[in-house]
């Protein structure tokens, strides 16, 4: 009788992170197909079973074992105070490759300057429990209300202040809001159920997923560069290269020449290539990267 394929039940965040997550998995080597209203996307790996789950709920389902693992922000793990295994941090989002911030905001023209000024006031947020604990630890009495959305438009009519997530701050500025405190920074985490993580097969599968996702993130915004240089110009060429690690230097068939291979930030290329040419480098080739294993 054929052996049954083992499965890892993996939660993919539904909503704002969904497209960015699916794109990240594709760069890492897995193709996920989410179609229509189905909550069960297909994936080209018979050992993984995917389910779309809101990031806000992911940690609870992972903690209870409905999912072996999932991707969600550490903000929602902290909000729900769930007991899960952290596998790796994955700094990516729907807009950028930076962490998001949960910030306390008030209208630009309000008199509030610090959290203590909000004593006795109403704060709207989706991050209710964490916000309550934050103000309780500071002994500031406030009323925290759950916001169902469009939180930025609530002050000053529906709330005195808000706690909202931001990447760039542009939406807050557009709504004439001023940040008076950062409550926490958050980034996406690959988390696992503690019992699932004790299973050797699932732990190895998660380790491999973690490796490849991080490799795909590390490759973003970076390119490879190959070039040749005379040995007597090597020191000058090396000073030009802002390498991720020390460049690989290989001997060519001509004893007077070497080949160099390195990785650098894509934004640096326009400055570096002319300097390399001036330093005596030839045969300069830039090439794209899909993964970088650090």
Secondary structure, DSSP 8 states (H G I E B T S, - for coil): -------EEEEEEESTTHHHHHHHHHHHT--EE--TT-SS-EES-TTEEEEEEEHHHHHHHHHHTSSSEEEEEHHHHHHHT---EEEEEE---SS-SS-EEEEEEEETTSS--SGGGGTT-EEEES-HHHHHHHHHHTT---EEEE--S-GGG-BTTTBSEEEEEESSSHHHHHTTEEEEEEEEEE-EEEEE-HHHHHSHHHHHHHHHHHHHHHHHHHHTTEEEEEEEEEGGGHHHHHHH---SS--EEEE-SSTTEEEEEEEEEGGGHHHHHHHHHHTT-EEEEEEE-S----
